[in-house]
Amino acid sequence: MSTLLEVKDMVVRFYTQEGTVYAVNGVSYKIAEGETLGIVGESGSGKSVSSLAVMGLIPSPPGKIESGEVLFEGRDLLKLKSEQMRLIRGKEIAMIFQDPMTSLNPVLTIGTQITESLKLHEGMNTSQARKRAADLLDMVGIPDAYRRLDDYPHQFSGGMRQRVMIAMGLSCNPKLLIADEPTTALDVTIQAQIIELVKQLKDEFNMAMIWITHDLGVVAGIADRIQVMYGGRIMESGSAHGVFGDTRHPYTVGLLGSLPRLDSSGEEKLIQIEGSPPDMRNEPQGCPFAPRCDVRERLNLEKCWTDKPPLENVPGYDGTSEHVMSCWADIREEVPQNV
């Protein structure tokens, strides 16, 4: 498969009255056509900001993409003018936002909001756009779709609003869909329905997808590859099977250890990562996970505080070289495997 999107050494800063926020600190990754990349990590790890930067939606001021490249089909999106980016956003690359109630305009009908992009990108007239919008709502499981085009967001439940956001994202058959924690505010039953719906539509439209979440359990069933972020950096990345079956970074081990297991006897305690995520107003020195890392403490690795570990290939359990991590420790010997 050919590479659809390549992000190279992206750096994003926010200049606020309280100081500079070092939100994203040299993130690089690729996503191939038709592939699903899961990005996981705690709140504040840089997951959403890095994806908003890809979409050209970093608010300026206070935000600024300091350096890096975002190559989409070979074109650097960071070098495009606003008018050029608008032709790509929604058409070639679409995004499902975390909270549909705040993402949807409360004073415009659902039909108006869906047909806007169809008229802009597909050149449809009002009648054609409304028919396409009704088909999209029907496709995502909203009954009586044509009538509901004239309803407002507050007339839909949380799960239905999220389905509307999915319909909007798919309206122009994008090549890449970015889903920013689209199931966070939903109950477990609706969450499962949304995940199954997105997987089905992804296969139907043959899209690439970036699924952003803090829930490793969710991403396990949807992603081909997983990228673990912390402190604005990538800590570990590899195939879903590799990250879950051959966990290499202490932070990933901590995340997985905090999940309850179905095969557990119920007597084991969940692992807790001591401490708090870093204050991103302080420029990161060394490894951002060093203050919370029990492996660093056990081995007394002083360079974890001062030297930033590079993101390097590590031989995977299956002999492949697609598994990468950023850590100074000999992870295979020092980190116990609990998955």
Secondary structure as a PSIPRED ss2 file (coil, helix, strand):
# PSIPRED VFORMAT (PSIPRED V4.0)

   1 M C   1.000  0.000  0.000
   2 S C   1.000  0.000  0.000
   3 T E   0.000  0.000  1.000
   4 L E   0.000  0.000  1.000
   5 L E   0.000  0.000  1.000
   6 E E   0.000  0.000  1.000
   7 V E   0.000  0.000  1.000
   8 K E   0.000  0.000  1.000
   9 D E   0.000  0.000  1.000
  10 M E   0.000  0.000  1.000
  11 V E   0.000  0.000  1.000
  12 V E   0.000  0.000  1.000
  13 R E   0.000  0.000  1.000
  14 F E   0.000  0.000  1.000
  15 Y E   0.000  0.000  1.000
  16 T E   0.000  0.000  1.000
  17 Q C   1.000  0.000  0.000
  18 E C   1.000  0.000  0.000
  19 G E   0.000  0.000  1.000
  20 T E   0.000  0.000  1.000
  21 V E   0.000  0.000  1.000
  22 Y E   0.000  0.000  1.000
  23 A E   0.000  0.000  1.000
  24 V E   0.000  0.000  1.000
  25 N E   0.000  0.000  1.000
  26 G E   0.000  0.000  1.000
  27 V E   0.000  0.000  1.000
  28 S E   0.000  0.000  1.000
  29 Y E   0.000  0.000  1.000
  30 K E   0.000  0.000  1.000
  31 I E   0.000  0.000  1.000
  32 A E   0.000  0.000  1.000
  33 E C   1.000  0.000  0.000
  34 G C   1.000  0.000  0.000
  35 E C   1.000  0.000  0.000
  36 T E   0.000  0.000  1.000
  37 L E   0.000  0.000  1.000
  38 G E   0.000  0.000  1.000
  39 I E   0.000  0.000  1.000
  40 V E   0.000  0.000  1.000
  41 G C   1.000  0.000  0.000
  42 E C   1.000  0.000  0.000
  43 S C   1.000  0.000  0.000
  44 G C   1.000  0.000  0.000
  45 S C   1.000  0.000  0.000
  46 G C   1.000  0.000  0.000
  47 K H   0.000  1.000  0.000
  48 S H   0.000  1.000  0.000
  49 V H   0.000  1.000  0.000
  50 S H   0.000  1.000  0.000
  51 S H   0.000  1.000  0.000
  52 L H   0.000  1.000  0.000
  53 A H   0.000  1.000  0.000
  54 V H   0.000  1.000  0.000
  55 M H   0.000  1.000  0.000
  56 G C   1.000  0.000  0.000
  57 L C   1.000  0.000  0.000
  58 I C   1.000  0.000  0.000
  59 P C   1.000  0.000  0.000
  60 S C   1.000  0.000  0.000
  61 P C   1.000  0.000  0.000
  62 P C   1.000  0.000  0.000
  63 G E   0.000  0.000  1.000
  64 K E   0.000  0.000  1.000
  65 I E   0.000  0.000  1.000
  66 E E   0.000  0.000  1.000
  67 S E   0.000  0.000  1.000
  68 G E   0.000  0.000  1.000
  69 E E   0.000  0.000  1.000
  70 V E   0.000  0.000  1.000
  71 L E   0.000  0.000  1.000
  72 F E   0.000  0.000  1.000
  73 E C   1.000  0.000  0.000
  74 G C   1.000  0.000  0.000
  75 R E   0.000  0.000  1.000
  76 D E   0.000  0.000  1.000
  77 L H   0.000  1.000  0.000
  78 L H   0.000  1.000  0.000
  79 K H   0.000  1.000  0.000
  80 L C   1.000  0.000  0.000
  81 K C   1.000  0.000  0.000
  82 S H   0.000  1.000  0.000
  83 E H   0.000  1.000  0.000
  84 Q H   0.000  1.000  0.000
  85 M H   0.000  1.000  0.000
  86 R H   0.000  1.000  0.000
  87 L H   0.000  1.000  0.000
  88 I H   0.000  1.000  0.000
  89 R E   0.000  0.000  1.000
  90 G C   1.000  0.000  0.000
  91 K C   1.000  0.000  0.000
  92 E C   1.000  0.000  0.000
  93 I E   0.000  0.000  1.000
  94 A E   0.000  0.000  1.000
  95 M E   0.000  0.000  1.000
  96 I E   0.000  0.000  1.000
  97 F C   1.000  0.000  0.000
  98 Q C   1.000  0.000  0.000
  99 D C   1.000  0.000  0.000
 100 P H   0.000  1.000  0.000
 101 M H   0.000  1.000  0.000
 102 T H   0.000  1.000  0.000
 103 S H   0.000  1.000  0.000
 104 L C   1.000  0.000  0.000
 105 N C   1.000  0.000  0.000
 106 P C   1.000  0.000  0.000
 107 V C   1.000  0.000  0.000
 108 L C   1.000  0.000  0.000
 109 T C   1.000  0.000  0.000
 110 I H   0.000  1.000  0.000
 111 G H   0.000  1.000  0.000
 112 T H   0.000  1.000  0.000
 113 Q H   0.000  1.000  0.000
 114 I H   0.000  1.000  0.000
 115 T H   0.000  1.000  0.000
 116 E H   0.000  1.000  0.000
 117 S H   0.000  1.000  0.000
 118 L H   0.000  1.000  0.000
 119 K H   0.000  1.000  0.000
 120 L H   0.000  1.000  0.000
 121 H H   0.000  1.000  0.000
 122 E H   0.000  1.000  0.000
 123 G C   1.000  0.000  0.000
 124 M C   1.000  0.000  0.000
 125 N C   1.000  0.000  0.000
 126 T H   0.000  1.000  0.000
 127 S H   0.000  1.000  0.000
 128 Q H   0.000  1.000  0.000
 129 A H   0.000  1.000  0.000
 130 R H   0.000  1.000  0.000
 131 K H   0.000  1.000  0.000
 132 R H   0.000  1.000  0.000
 133 A H   0.000  1.000  0.000
 134 A H   0.000  1.000  0.000
 135 D H   0.000  1.000  0.000
 136 L H   0.000  1.000  0.000
 137 L H   0.000  1.000  0.000
 138 D H   0.000  1.000  0.000
 139 M H   0.000  1.000  0.000
 140 V C   1.000  0.000  0.000
 141 G C   1.000  0.000  0.000
 142 I C   1.000  0.000  0.000
 143 P C   1.000  0.000  0.000
 144 D C   1.000  0.000  0.000
 145 A H   0.000  1.000  0.000
 146 Y H   0.000  1.000  0.000
 147 R H   0.000  1.000  0.000
 148 R H   0.000  1.000  0.000
 149 L C   1.000  0.000  0.000
 150 D C   1.000  0.000  0.000
 151 D C   1.000  0.000  0.000
 152 Y C   1.000  0.000  0.000
 153 P H   0.000  1.000  0.000
 154 H H   0.000  1.000  0.000
 155 Q H   0.000  1.000  0.000
 156 F C   1.000  0.000  0.000
 157 S C   1.000  0.000  0.000
 158 G H   0.000  1.000  0.000
 159 G H   0.000  1.000  0.000
 160 M H   0.000  1.000  0.000
 161 R H   0.000  1.000  0.000
 162 Q H   0.000  1.000  0.000
 163 R H   0.000  1.000  0.000
 164 V H   0.000  1.000  0.000
 165 M H   0.000  1.000  0.000
 166 I H   0.000  1.000  0.000
 167 A H   0.000  1.000  0.000
 168 M H   0.000  1.000  0.000
 169 G H   0.000  1.000  0.000
 170 L H   0.000  1.000  0.000
 171 S C   1.000  0.000  0.000
 172 C C   1.000  0.000  0.000
 173 N C   1.000  0.000  0.000
 174 P C   1.000  0.000  0.000
 175 K C   1.000  0.000  0.000
 176 L E   0.000  0.000  1.000
 177 L E   0.000  0.000  1.000
 178 I E   0.000  0.000  1.000
 179 A E   0.000  0.000  1.000
 180 D E   0.000  0.000  1.000
 181 E C   1.000  0.000  0.000
 182 P C   1.000  0.000  0.000
 183 T C   1.000  0.000  0.000
 184 T C   1.000  0.000  0.000
 185 A C   1.000  0.000  0.000
 186 L C   1.000  0.000  0.000
 187 D C   1.000  0.000  0.000
 188 V H   0.000  1.000  0.000
 189 T H   0.000  1.000  0.000
 190 I H   0.000  1.000  0.000
 191 Q H   0.000  1.000  0.000
 192 A H   0.000  1.000  0.000
 193 Q H   0.000  1.000  0.000
 194 I H   0.000  1.000  0.000
 195 I H   0.000  1.000  0.000
 196 E H   0.000  1.000  0.000
 197 L H   0.000  1.000  0.000
 198 V H   0.000  1.000  0.000
 199 K H   0.000  1.000  0.000
 200 Q H   0.000  1.000  0.000
 201 L H   0.000  1.000  0.000
 202 K H   0.000  1.000  0.000
 203 D H   0.000  1.000  0.000
 204 E H   0.000  1.000  0.000
 205 F H   0.000  1.000  0.000
 206 N C   1.000  0.000  0.000
 207 M C   1.000  0.000  0.000
 208 A E   0.000  0.000  1.000
 209 M E   0.000  0.000  1.000
 210 I E   0.000  0.000  1.000
 211 W E   0.000  0.000  1.000
 212 I E   0.000  0.000  1.000
 213 T E   0.000  0.000  1.000
 214 H C   1.000  0.000  0.000
 215 D C   1.000  0.000  0.000
 216 L H   0.000  1.000  0.000
 217 G H   0.000  1.000  0.000
 218 V H   0.000  1.000  0.000
 219 V H   0.000  1.000  0.000
 220 A H   0.000  1.000  0.000
 221 G C   1.000  0.000  0.000
 222 I C   1.000  0.000  0.000
 223 A C   1.000  0.000  0.000
 224 D C   1.000  0.000  0.000
 225 R E   0.000  0.000  1.000
 226 I E   0.000  0.000  1.000
 227 Q E   0.000  0.000  1.000
 228 V E   0.000  0.000  1.000
 229 M E   0.000  0.000  1.000
 230 Y E   0.000  0.000  1.000
 231 G C   1.000  0.000  0.000
 232 G C   1.000  0.000  0.000
 233 R E   0.000  0.000  1.000
 234 I E   0.000  0.000  1.000
 235 M E   0.000  0.000  1.000
 236 E E   0.000  0.000  1.000
 237 S E   0.000  0.000  1.000
 238 G E   0.000  0.000  1.000
 239 S E   0.000  0.000  1.000
 240 A H   0.000  1.000  0.000
 241 H H   0.000  1.000  0.000
 242 G H   0.000  1.000  0.000
 243 V H   0.000  1.000  0.000
 244 F H   0.000  1.000  0.000
 245 G H   0.000  1.000  0.000
 246 D C   1.000  0.000  0.000
 247 T C   1.000  0.000  0.000
 248 R C   1.000  0.000  0.000
 249 H C   1.000  0.000  0.000
 250 P H   0.000  1.000  0.000
 251 Y H   0.000  1.000  0.000
 252 T H   0.000  1.000  0.000
 253 V H   0.000  1.000  0.000
 254 G H   0.000  1.000  0.000
 255 L H   0.000  1.000  0.000
 256 L H   0.000  1.000  0.000
 257 G H   0.000  1.000  0.000
 258 S C   1.000  0.000  0.000
 259 L C   1.000  0.000  0.000
 260 P C   1.000  0.000  0.000
 261 R C   1.000  0.000  0.000
 262 L C   1.000  0.000  0.000
 263 D C   1.000  0.000  0.000
 264 S C   1.000  0.000  0.000
 265 S C   1.000  0.000  0.000
 266 G C   1.000  0.000  0.000
 267 E C   1.000  0.000  0.000
 268 E C   1.000  0.000  0.000
 269 K C   1.000  0.000  0.000
 270 L C   1.000  0.000  0.000
 271 I C   1.000  0.000  0.000
 272 Q C   1.000  0.000  0.000
 273 I C   1.000  0.000  0.000
 274 E C   1.000  0.000  0.000
 275 G C   1.000  0.000  0.000
 276 S C   1.000  0.000  0.000
 277 P C   1.000  0.000  0.000
 278 P C   1.000  0.000  0.000
 279 D C   1.000  0.000  0.000
 280 M C   1.000  0.000  0.000
 281 R C   1.000  0.000  0.000
 282 N C   1.000  0.000  0.000
 283 E C   1.000  0.000  0.000
 284 P C   1.000  0.000  0.000
 285 Q C   1.000  0.000  0.000
 286 G C   1.000  0.000  0.000
 287 C C   1.000  0.000  0.000
 288 P C   1.000  0.000  0.000
 289 F C   1.000  0.000  0.000
 290 A H   0.000  1.000  0.000
 291 P H   0.000  1.000  0.000
 292 R H   0.000  1.000  0.000
 293 C C   1.000  0.000  0.000
 294 D H   0.000  1.000  0.000
 295 V H   0.000  1.000  0.000
 296 R H   0.000  1.000  0.000
 297 E H   0.000  1.000  0.000
 298 R H   0.000  1.000  0.000
 299 L H   0.000  1.000  0.000
 300 N C   1.000  0.000  0.000
 301 L C   1.000  0.000  0.000
 302 E C   1.000  0.000  0.000
 303 K H   0.000  1.000  0.000
 304 C H   0.000  1.000  0.000
 305 W H   0.000  1.000  0.000
 306 T H   0.000  1.000  0.000
 307 D C   1.000  0.000  0.000
 308 K C   1.000  0.000  0.000
 309 P C   1.000  0.000  0.000
 310 P C   1.000  0.000  0.000
 311 L C   1.000  0.000  0.000
 312 E E   0.000  0.000  1.000
 313 N E   0.000  0.000  1.000
 314 V C   1.000  0.000  0.000
 315 P C   1.000  0.000  0.000
 316 G C   1.000  0.000  0.000
 317 Y C   1.000  0.000  0.000
 318 D C   1.000  0.000  0.000
 319 G C   1.000  0.000  0.000
 320 T C   1.000  0.000  0.000
 321 S C   1.000  0.000  0.000
 322 E C   1.000  0.000  0.000
 323 H C   1.000  0.000  0.000
 324 V E   0.000  0.000  1.000
 325 M E   0.000  0.000  1.000
 326 S C   1.000  0.000  0.000
 327 C C   1.000  0.000  0.000
 328 W C   1.000  0.000  0.000
 329 A C   1.000  0.000  0.000
 330 D C   1.000  0.000  0.000
 331 I H   0.000  1.000  0.000
 332 R H   0.000  1.000  0.000
 333 E H   0.000  1.000  0.000
 334 E H   0.000  1.000  0.000
 335 V C   1.000  0.000  0.000
 336 P C   1.000  0.000  0.000
 337 Q C   1.000  0.000  0.000
 338 N C   1.000  0.000  0.000
 339 V C   1.000  0.000  0.000
